[in-house]
C-alpha cells in the first residue's frame, strides 16, 4: 500500500458497541459475504459479550475499531474457529467495517495492530477464511502477507471459501 494508513485504535468491545455494530452493519454491501442480511441486535449483544470473555481468557478477541475521532467504525481481531467444517480448532482473524469507511485503509491499519496483539498473546499462526468472491478481503490478506492454504465449501450456502494462513 503506497499511501499512509489512517490512525485507528482497537479496544475490547463494550455493551454499547453491540448497538453500534448492529447499526453500522445493516448496509447490504457490508453483509454481502456475511449471510446477506443484517443480524438482530441480540446477535451483536452475544458477540460482544463473547469477545469480552475471549479477551479475559485468551488475551485476544474481536476488538472494536475506532477512527481518529474515537467513533466505532467496525471490528477486527481473532477468535477460535469453532465450526465443524473448515480449520476447526485454529485461530481465525477477521474484520468488518462500516460501508462509508471502505477504501481508506482502516482495515489494513487495524489488522496490522491486531497481528501485533495476537503475537503478544503468544499465537504462532492464524488463518483467515474469505469467500472466494470477496476481492476486498482477499486484498487485505495479501497486504498482511498471508498465503492461500486451502479451499473449503461453506456447507450452508455451497460457496467456495479460501483459507489463508500466516505464520507469526
C-alpha positions in Angstrom: 0.0 0.0 0.0 1.5 3.3 -1.1 -0.5 5.8 0.9 -0.3 6.5 4.6 -2.6 4.4 6.7 -5.2 6.2 8.9 -4.9 6.3 12.6 -7.1 3.6 14.3 -7.4 2.3 17.8 -8.6 -1.1 19.0 -10.4 -1.7 22.2 -12.3 -4.6 23.8 -16.0 -4.2 22.7 -18.4 -2.7 25.2 -22.1 -3.3 25.7 -22.8 -0.1 23.8 -20.6 -1.4 20.9 -23.2 -4.1 20.2 -25.8 -1.4 19.4 -23.2 0.4 17.2 -22.2 -2.8 15.4 -25.9 -3.6 14.8 -26.4 -0.1 13.3 -23.3 0.1 11.1 -23.5 -3.4 9.8 -27.0 -3.0 8.2 -25.7 -1.9 4.8 -26.3 -4.7 2.2 -22.7 -4.3 0.9 -21.3 -4.9 4.3 -23.4 -8.0 4.8 -22.9 -9.4 1.3 -20.4 -12.1 2.5 -22.0 -12.5 6.0 -25.3 -14.0 5.2 -26.7 -11.2 3.0 -28.9 -9.5 5.6 -28.4 -7.7 8.9 -28.4 -9.7 12.1 -30.6 -8.9 15.1 -29.3 -6.8 17.9 -29.2 -9.8 20.2 -26.6 -11.4 17.9 -24.3 -8.5 18.4 -25.0 -8.4 22.2 -24.0 -12.0 22.4 -21.0 -11.5 20.2 -19.6 -8.5 22.2 -20.1 -10.4 25.4 -18.3 -13.5 24.0 -15.4 -11.2 22.8 -15.0 -9.8 26.4 -14.7 -13.4 27.6 -12.2 -14.2 24.9 -10.1 -11.2 25.8 -10.1 -12.1 29.5 -9.4 -15.8 28.9 -7.3 -15.9 25.8 -5.7 -12.4 25.6 -7.3 -11.7 22.2 -10.8 -11.1 20.7 -12.6 -9.2 18.0 -11.8 -5.7 19.1 -13.8 -2.6 18.2 -12.1 -0.5 15.6 -12.2 3.3 16.4 -11.4 6.0 13.9 -9.4 9.2 14.6 -12.3 10.8 16.4 -12.9 7.8 18.6 -16.0 6.6 16.8 -16.6 2.8 16.4 -16.4 2.0 12.7 -16.1 -1.8 12.8 -14.1 -4.6 14.3 -11.0 -6.7 13.7 -9.4 -9.4 15.7 -9.1 -13.1 16.3 -11.1 -15.9 17.8 -11.2 -19.7 17.8 -12.8 -21.3 14.7 -15.4 -23.5 16.4 -17.4 -24.8 13.4 -17.2 -28.4 12.3 -16.1 -27.5 8.8 -13.0 -25.5 7.8 -9.9 -25.1 10.0 -11.6 -26.4 13.2 -9.6 -25.6 16.3 -7.4 -22.9 14.7 -7.5 -19.2 15.4 -9.2 -17.2 12.7 -8.6 -13.5 12.1 -11.2 -11.3 10.6 -12.6 -7.8 10.1 -15.8 -5.9 9.3 -16.1 -2.2 8.5 -18.9 0.3 8.1 -19.5 0.9 4.4 -18.7 4.6 4.5 -15.2 3.8 5.6 -14.3 1.3 2.8 -11.3 2.0 0.6 -9.4 4.3 3.1 -7.0 1.8 4.7 -8.8 1.4 8.0 -9.0 -2.4 7.9 -5.3 -2.8 6.9 -4.2 -0.4 9.6 -6.3 -2.1 12.3 -5.4 -5.6 11.1 -1.7 -4.8 11.4 -2.3 -3.7 15.0 -4.3 -6.8 15.6 -1.5 -9.1 14.4 0.9 -7.4 16.9 -1.6 -8.1 19.7 -2.1 -11.8 18.8 1.7 -12.2 18.6 2.0 -10.7 22.0 -0.7 -13.1 23.2 1.6 -16.0 22.2 -0.1 -17.1 18.9 2.3 -18.6 16.4 -0.1 -18.7 13.4 -3.5 -17.6 12.3 -6.0 -18.3 9.5 -8.5 -16.1 7.6 -11.5 -17.5 5.9 -12.6 -15.4 2.9 -15.4 -16.2 0.5 -13.8 -16.6 -2.9 -15.8 -13.7 -4.4 -14.7 -11.3 -1.7 -12.0 -9.4 -3.5 -11.6 -6.7 -0.9 -10.9 -9.1 2.0 -8.6 -11.1 -0.3 -6.6 -8.0 -0.9 -6.3 -7.4 2.9 -5.0 -10.9 3.3 -2.4 -10.2 0.7 -1.3 -6.9 2.3 -0.9 -8.8 5.6 1.4 -11.4 3.9 -1.0 -14.3 4.2 -0.8 -17.2 1.7 -3.7 -19.3 0.3 -3.5 -22.7 2.0 -6.9 -24.5 1.4 -10.2 -24.2 -0.2 -13.5 -25.2 1.6 -17.1 -25.3 0.6 -19.4 -23.5 3.0 -22.0 -26.1 3.9 -25.0 -23.8 4.3 -24.5 -21.9 1.0 -22.3 -24.1 -1.1 -20.0 -21.1 -1.7 -16.3 -21.5 -2.2 -14.2 -20.2 0.7 -10.5 -19.7 0.8 -8.4 -20.3 3.9 -5.4 -18.0 4.1 -2.5 -18.7 6.6 0.0 -16.5 8.3 2.9 -17.7 10.4 3.6 -15.2 13.1 
